[in-house]
Amino acid sequence: MADNTLIIRQSLVCMTDGQLRLGDVLVRDRLIAQVADRIEMNADTEIDGRGLTLLPGVIDPQVHFREPGLEHKEDLFTASCACAKGGVTSFLEMPNTNPLTTTQSALDDKLQRAASKCLVNYGFFIGATAANLPDLNTANPACGIKIFMGSQHGDLLVESQEYLEPIFASGDRLIAVHAEDQARINQRKQEFAGSTDPATHSIIQDDIAALNATKLAVSLSEKYQRRLHILHLSTAIEADYLRSHKPSWVTAEVTPQHLLLNTDAYGQIGTLAQMNPPLRSVKDNAVLWQALLDGVIDFIATDHAPHTLEEKAKGYPNTPSGMPGVETALPLMLTQAAAGRCTVGQVVNWMSSAVAQAYQIPNKGKIEAGYDADLVLVDLENYRPVLRSELQTKCGWSPFEDWNLTGHPVTTIVLGQVVFDHGKLDHTVRGQALSFGR
């Protein structure tokens, strides 16, 4: 019997081609060693996968885990616990912490914190300001440069072409943009000043504000042939624009919220539905879905951005924008697959394989010999509701509470280590820092 071996027995394995095949998967140390119909050996640990489906672990390419500086909302430990419970085995985290992640020293601090606290694998963006151009291309390891073109304040807001252009013109690192036109948002805030209806948020930060910024980002990407990723696409008009104006080196993502929630949610859950960019119409939901199916949108991110219930209860417009998502994203999408809107293989591509490819993360996103053993066993036979009492995120709520979902993770494995199993977390497991191509 080999040392440090694990076999997952007789689950439906999502193969590289997206098809499901009954079989065994052997893990040796941190790597997948073999995928076969049957593996005739014993292992140190054996997991009964009968009745379950084995997928590559989710790579969530946009999260806000709030550490350092905002740990009352979330921290790297609680967020990584939520990841493990949700089948997310790797995450890419944003720079709007306190202090901002805009220098090598700030990035190093996050990496050190993550190494001691994170149950799953981790990577971090370097944030762009109007003054830190040298850091943007030298800070390592960073998954990319994050630019807030809107919905931000302080140093991280880079809204004018005067400051955007040098960032696109210098270096070759991936640029990821939050695409909203801050000037338009500021103007519309004045027009709708005094409104206390949270639905006003979607009117102020409208689809034109999103389209203006997306067009500017794409034009700069084309001018400098610069690798661009458009974060959390939210509108039909952006999707339609990209359908005919998306260069081969540009990618885009969408959140489950923008696929499955719309402005009706304000009447149901109030300010818990407030996020940036805002929720849109039922038509936007449908167009975004089609763009995802057609490959105009490349993959899915949660934009996990927790705030406390006390903060969310302050009353619009004094409420912060954002909602948690790492625990619910995979079941939400697998429930859509069960309903026939997509396939399990497509979900795997959107939530694992395509993300690894876009960020050039080696050995992630596939169940194949030689790949890292980041895996999740899910139950596609049963449905159960999202319950506040079961959430691991520190903020303690979800916009999808009481939604009846299938595909809940049963067992999550990070680098060959069982980190979550039948409702229990192993807090001693640690992920590792991700590496990235350019």
Number of C-alpha atoms within 10 A of each C-alpha: 8 11 9 14 20 25 25 22 21 23 24 21 27 22 19 16 10 17 13 17 16 20 20 24 26 25 27 21 17 19 20 26 20 17 19 14 14 14 16 8 9 13 18 12 12 13 17 12 24 14 14 23 24 29 29 31 30 34 29 28 29 24 22 24 29 23 23 19 14 15 15 13 21 25 23 25 21 20 30 30 27 25 29 33 30 29 36 31 30 30 25 22 27 25 26 24 19 13 13 19 24 26 20 17 11 18 23 16 14 21 19 11 16 24 18 14 21 27 31 32 23 26 23 27 28 31 28 28 23 16 11 15 17 12 17 25 18 14 20 18 19 25 28 29 25 27 25 23 27 27 20 17 11 7 16 22 19 21 22 15 13 10 15 19 15 13 25 22 14 14 16 15 21 24 25 24 21 24 27 27 25 24 14 17 21 14 11 17 18 10 11 13 11 10 13 13 14 21 22 20 28 20 17 21 24 22 21 17 20 26 23 16 21 23 16 18 25 22 14 19 21 18 12 15 16 21 22 25 25 20 25 25 24 29 26 22 17 22 24 14 14 21 15 9 15 17 15 8 14 24 22 24 23 25 22 20 25 25 22 17 19 19 21 15 17 20 12 11 13 18 29 24 28 26 18 22 26 25 29 24 16 16 12 21 21 16 19 28 22 16 18 22 16 11 13 22 25 22 28 32 27 26 27 23 23 27 24 17 14 10 14 21 14 12 15 19 17 13 17 21 21 21 26 28 28 30 27 27 26 28 23 22 27 26 21 19 19 17 10 10 14 17 17 24 20 21 21 28 24 26 27 26 24 20 25 23 16 21 18 15 18 14 19 27 29 26 26 20 16 16 19 25 31 33 27 29 27 27 21 20 12 11 15 12 13 21 15 15 8 13 19 21 27 20 20 18 23 21 22 22 14 12 14 15 22 23 28 28 28 21 26 31 24 28 24 22 23 20 25 25 17 10 10 12 19 14 14 11 17 19 22 18 18 18 16 19 15 14
